[in-house]
Amino acid sequence: MHPKLLPLSVFFLAFLFLGVSASPPSFAAAPQAQPRLGMNLNGPADWNTELPFVDVFRLSRAWVSQKQGVGWGKGPPLALDERGWVTRLEPDCWSETPLCTVEAGHYPSGRYTVLYDGEGRLEFAHAARVVSREPGRMEIEVDASKGGFFLQLRETNPANYVRNIRVIMPGFENSYRDNPFHPVFQQRWQGVACLRFMDWMHTNGSQLKRWSDRPAPDDATFTDKGVALEVMIDLANRLDADPWFCIPHLADDDFVRRFAELVQQRLEPERNVYVEYSNEVWNGMFEQSRWAGQQGQKLGFADKPWEAAWRYTAYRSVQIFAVWEQVFGGTQRLVRVLPSQGANPYVSERVVEFQDAYRHADALAIAPYITCNVPLQGKGLTTAQVEKWSVDQALDHMEQTSLPQSIGWIQGQKKVADKYGLKLVAYEGGQHMVGVGGGENNETVTKLFHAANRHPRMGEIYRQYYAGWTAAGGDLFCYFSSVGSWSKWGSWGVLQFYDDDPLQSPKFLATMRWARQCGQKVKWSGD
């Protein structure tokens, strides 16, 4: 699910305050816009359909503890080392984890190589069977048409426990150490200007506080704390793309400094860095928003929690920017981002003006989705109405109502950005056709929205959308999101599966053609 619902109080303010405050001080002129495409990468999970890594164990689920004779997942608490490897097993117990839980065979079948350190016994179940084994190395045959498969740790020696498990896709045993990324993944996003790592970092609700809490390259899996920073920097370097990092909302100053130092040491000097405090701290449905509201109230920024969260966003962002500036020796390679609610210029002004935060920032970031949120009940559109629509009627609504609304938001936010001398960037964007407030459970509406996302007219709507962004003076636009299967929770992926034919996706083609128009050397555009 990619939730975008707003607390009622914030939604109400969106209608009360659409202007900008009067009599501002003098501001620097806004920089000239350079519109270009960035991409939000889909998050690490065993059901991830983008398949970014050739070692599929990188996206394994947390270990499931099992015990003979009891229910599934009812085994005793597992003894884990600091990287998440099982150090011992109780009698009649084992642990297991699902891999590649991708529907309809959309991951590679064939001979996988399994490598590990330590002493123990691994077994496989469901879509995988063991073909050969020797200490530290196995081969398994995988039939993706049968769904995902399970890796089971049946025995491990506590004095030399099984660790550093790798499950390598066919054809990559000799290259995975030098390049951990799947070539289809790399080629698809070659030429994008920026990679936003919000989901790769598990930003929403992150519990990372200290540097010692961070994910490391040798963690058992990246689905627990997120992808290691070293891996994100490596990808940005390989793709010649600027990274966009979302600093965890609980992170202390030492975490921020060490994070910035590692980026400064490893990122190619030609690359700039987008720095943002968490994600959507204005959005009250997220844990980080509620926490920021509490902190803002403690500091006396506002009585109302949402207003306190807006101001705390500015306050903490400036502190984080200062650390990055110290580490990088200035601001030349930094894009310091102040985020806000796309539909509400009032919120944007409250964020950027608080304690003159705009003077320490480079960009105002919004998510100007083409929105069609349909609840079960309400005064506007409901599922009872929308379920009677044809695909053309749904697309008519998107083109005639939702699209002009989105472009209007962009134009209004550009006025705020110009007023405070900031670039206007999109941290997310794209279509937003989804059932909400119980509407997500209407299968007819879900199927309708999926069909609309596949329709050629969606490509034309996207063409107009990107043209509107360019005409309004928008700068970087980070699409949400890369590759992900569609469900009742939304159709966020510009493609659904790693092996989709991009020429059959109007959303993908329109997005890549716009990037080409912006001068980017993207591939798979169909040109």
N, C-alpha and C positions, 0 to 999 in steps of 0.2 A: 504493500500500500504506500502511496505517496500522498499523505494528507495535506490538504491545503485549506481546510475549514478554519474560519476565523472565530475568535470569541465574539459574542454578540455585541459587547461594548465597543470593540474595535470596528466591527462591521457598521455599527451605528455612526461612529465618527467619520467613516468614509463618506457618508452622505452629508454630514454637518459641515465638514471642513474640507472643501475642495479648492479653496483659494490659497494664497500665500500671504505671509504676514507683511505688513507695510513698513516703510521707512527703514530699510536695512542699512547697515554700514556699507562702505565701499568694498567691492570684491574684485579679485583678479578675474580677467577674462577667461571664460571656459576654453580649454584646449580644443583644437580642431579634431573632429571625430575621424576615426579610422575604422569603419565597420568591418567586422570579420567574424568568422565562426569559431567558437570554442565548444567544448563538449563535456557534459557531466557523465562520468563513467559509472556504470551500474555497479552496485555494491557487491562485496564478496559474500557468497553463500553457496551451499552445495547445489542449489537450484539455479544458479547463475547460468544464463544461456549464451553469454558472450564468450565464455571460455578463454579468458585472457592468458592463462598460464598453461604451458605444456605439461607441467606437473600438476595433475588434478587434485593431489592431496593438499595443495595450498588452499583449496576451498572446501576441505572436508568439514563436516559438522563437529561440534564438541563431542567428545567421547560419551557413549551411552553405556552405563554400567548394567551388566546382565548377570543373573544368577540362575543356575539350574533349578527348575521346579517352581519359579515365581513368575509374575507377570513381566511383560516387556518393559525394560527400563527400570526395574525394581531392585537392581543389584545394590550393593553397599557403596558408600562414598569411595571414589577412586583416589588413590595416592598419586599425585602428579608432581613433577618437578616444576621449576620456575618457567619453563617453556611449554608446559602442557603435555609432556610425555608421561605415560603411565609407568610408574616405577615398580609396582608389584601388584599381583592379583591374589584375592582371597581364594580358598579352596572352592571348587565348583563354580567359579566365576570367570567371566571374560568381559572384555570391552569391545565395542564396535562403533563404526561411524559410517554413515551413508556418503556415497560419492556420486556425482553426475546424476542427480535426481531430475533429469531433464526429459520432458515428455516427447513422445513421437519419434524417438531415435535421433534427436538433433544433437548428437555428439558422436565422435568417431568410434566405430567398431574396429576390432582387430587385436593384434598382439601388443599388450602393454608390458612394460618392464617395471618391476617392483624392486626397489633398493632400500636397504635399511642398515643401520649400525646396531650392534648389540647382539644378544642371544635370546631367542624365543621362537614362537611359532605363529605365523599369520595364516589365516584362511580367508576365503572369499565366498560370497553368496549372491544369489539372484542372477544378475546379468553377467557375472564373471565366473570363470572356472580356472583352476590352477592347471597349467600345462607342464611346468617344470619348476624345480626348486633346488637351491643350494644355499649354504650359509650366506646371508646378506643379499641374496639375489633370487628373484622369482620371475616367471613369466606367466601372465594370465591372458586368457582369451575372452574378449568382451563382446557381447552382442547388444548394441545400443537399442535395438528394436524391443528388447525386453524391459526397458526402463533403466533405472539406476542400479548400482550394486553396492554391497557392503564389504568393508574390510574389517575383519575380526582379529583382535589380538587374543589368542587362546592361551599362550604361555609367554612369560617373560622372566628373565633372570634378574632378581633385584640387585645383584652385584654388577651386572652389565646389561641393564634393561634395554629393550628395543626402543630405538629413537631414530630421528632423522629419516623418517619414512618418506619415500618418494614413489609416486605412481605415474610413470612417464607415458604419455601418449605414443602410439606407434610412430617410429621414424625420428624420434628426438633424443634417444639415449645418449648420443655422442655430442649433442649440442646444447642440452638444457642448462649446463653449468655456465656456458658463455652467454646464452640468451634465454631467459626464462619465459619469454612472451611468445604466444602463438603467432605465426607469420600472418594469418588472416586478420587477427586483431591489430597487429602493427600496421599492416598495409591499409586497412580500412580507415584508420585515423591519422595516417600520414598527411601532413599539410594543414591540420587544424591548428589554430593559433594558440589555443590554451586548453589545458585539461583541468577541469574542476574536480577535485578529489573528495568532495563532501561525503559521498557514500562510501568511497574506499576507506575513508578515515572513521567510519561509523560515528559521524559527528552528532547526529541527533541522539540526545540522552547519554552522550559519552561520559564515562566515569574516570577518565584519565585526569590525574591531578599532578603527579610528580613525574619527572623524567624516567624514573625507574619503572613506572607503570606502562610505558609506551610499548607498542608492538615491536618485536625485533625480527630480523630476517630469518632467524632459526626457530621462530615459534612453530609449534606443531601445526597450527592453522592460522589463516588470516581472518577467519569468520568470527573470531572472538573479540579482539580489540581493534581489528582493522588491518590494513596493509602497512607493512613497515615503511618508514620514511625513505630509507635507502632504495627501496624498490620503486617508489613513486618518482624519486629523482632520476633513477636510471631510465624509466620510461620517458620522462620529459626530455632527457638528453637524447635518447634514441629517436624520438619523433620531432626534435627541434621545436618543441611546444613549451610555452610558458606554463608553469604549474600554478594552480590556484589552491591554496591551503586554507582550511577552516580550523582555526585554533580552538581546541576543546574549551568549553565554557568554564570548566573547573581548573584549568591548567594554571599553575603558579608561574611566577616570573622566571624562575630557573628553568622550567620546562620550555617556556617561550624562547629564552636565550639559547638553550642547547639545540632546540629545533632550528632556529635561525642560523646558528653556527654550522650545523651539519649541511643545511642547504647552501650556505655561502661556500663551504669547502668543496661540495660535490657537484653543484649545478654548473653547467657550462656558462662561462662569463657572458655569452651573447644572450642568455635568457633573462627575462624579467620575472618577478614573483608577485602574484596577487595574494594579499594577506587580508583575511576576513576573520572577525570574531565569531566563531561558532556558525550557526545557520538559522536564519529566521528567528532571531531572538525576539522580534516583535510579535510572533505568532504564539498566542497563549495556549495552543494545544500541545506545544513542545515543552519538555521538561526544562530545557535551558531558558526558556522564556519565563517560566514560573520562578526559577532560581534567580534570574537577573532581576525580576520584579521585587523579590524579597531583599536582594542586596541593595537595590536602588532605594527602597523604602527605609532600610536601615541607615543609609547615608543621607536621608532627608531629601531625596531628589523629587519625590512626588508622593501623594497619599494613595493614589490609585495605582494598582500593581502594573497595569499595562503602560501607563505613562512612566512609571519608575523604570520599567524594563527598557523603554526607548532610550531614556537618558543614561541608564547604566551601559547600554550598548555603546553609546558615544564615549562615555568615560573610560570603559575598559578597552575599547578599540584604540584610543589614543595612547594608553599605556603600552599596549602591545606594539603599536607602530613605533614608539620610541625605542623599544628594545631592538627591533629589527633595524632601525636607522643606525643605532650604535654598532651593531654587528656588521652591517654592510657599509658603514662609513658614509652614510648619506641616504638620499632617497632616489638616486638616479635609476636604480634597478628595481625599485619597489612600486607597486600599484596598491596604495592603501585604500581599502574598500570600506565604505559605510553603507550597510544594507538597510532596506526599508520595504514597506508593503507596496506592491505595484499599483494597487487601485487607490492609493491614498497619499497625495502630495502633502497633506497636513502632517502625517507621521514623518515623512521624509524631512520636512523642515524642522520638526522637533528634534530629530536625531542629529542632523548636521549642524544645527545652531547651538546645541547645548555645549556650554563651556568652549565655544568657538571650535568645535571638533573639525569643522570643514577646513580650518587653517592647517590641519595636520593630516589631511586626506587628499586623495587624488580622484576618487570616483564615488558616485552614488550608484548603488546596485539595486535593481528591482527584478521582479519576475512577472513580466506582462503576458500572462497566459491568454490564449483564446479560450475563454471560459464558457463551459456549459455544464454547470453543476445542477443535478436534478435530484431533489429529495423525494421521499415518500409522500410527505405532506408539506403544505406551505401555501403562501399567497401567490407565488409566481408559478413557474413551470413545476409540474409534478410528474412522477412516473406514470400516473393514470393518463395524462395527456400525451407524454412523449412516446409511450409504448404503442400508440396508434400511428406514429409518424412513419413515413417511408424514409429510405436512406436519403433521397433527394430533399425531403422536408428537413431532415436533421442538418444536412449540409447547407440548406437555405438559411436556417437559423444561425449557423456558424458564420456564414459569409455576410449576412445582412444585419445581424445583431451583435454577435460575439466579436467578430473581427473589428468593426468600427469602434466598439467599446474598448478593445485592447489598444488600438492605435491612439484613441483619445487619452488613455492612461499614459502611454508613452510620451505623447506631446505635452501633457501636463507635468510629468516628471522631468522632462527636458527643461522646462522653464525653471524648475527648482534647481536642477543641476547648473544651469547657466547662471542663475542668480548668485550662486555660491562658488562659481569658478571651478566646477567639477565636471569630469566626464560622466556620461550616462552609460552604464553597462548593464547587461542582463545576466544575473547569476543563474537564472533558469528561464525557460520559456518553451513554447510549443502549444499544441492543442491541449485542452483540459476538459475532455468529455468524460464525465464519470457520474455515477450515482452516488449520492451522499445521504446521510441521515436515514438509513434504511433503504434508500433507493438503489444502493449497490446490490441488493438481493433480488432485484427484478431482472430475471434472465433475458426477457425480451429486450429491455433497454440495453443491457450489456451487449447482446448480439448486434443490436442496431449500431451502437457506438463503435464496435469493432469493425463492422462493415463500412461505416463512414470513414474510419481511419485507413481502410484499404482502397477506398474509391479514388479514381483519378482526380475528382474535383478537390479532394483534400490537398493535392499537390498545387492546384491553382490558388487555393486559399493561402497556402504557405508562401507562394510567390508574392501575393499581395501583402502578406504579413511582413516578410523580410523587406519588401520595398518600402513599407510604412516605417519600419525601424530605421532604414537608411535615410529616408526623406526627413525624418524628424531629427536626425543628427545623432542617432545612437552609435555607440562605439562597439566594443566586444559584446557578442551575443553567445552565451553558453547554453546550448540546447539541453533540455532534459527529456529523455536521457539516451544513452548510446544504444545498447542492445538489451532487450528484456521482454519476456513473454507478457502478453496482455491477459488481463483477468477482470473480474468485477471491480477491482480496485483501480483500474485505469489502463490506458493503452500508451504508457509512457515511452516505451522503446521506439526509436526511429526505425529499428528493425526488431523482429521478435527473436531470431535465433542466429547463431554464428554462421550457419550455412544458408541463410536466406539469400535468394537472388535479389540483389539491390535494384535491378532493373524492373522488378515487380512491385517496388515500394514507392508510391508517389511522394510520401513524406520525405523519404531518404533522398530521392532524386532532386526534389525542389530545394532541399537544404544544401546539398552538395553543389548544385548549380549556382545558388546564391554565393556560396563560398568561392567558387570559381570567378564569379563576377567581381568579388572583392579582391581578386588577385592571388588567391590561395591555390597551391598546387595539390589539391585534394584528388583522390582517386575514386574509382567506382561511380563516377558521376553520370555515366551513360552517354557522354558526349563523344 
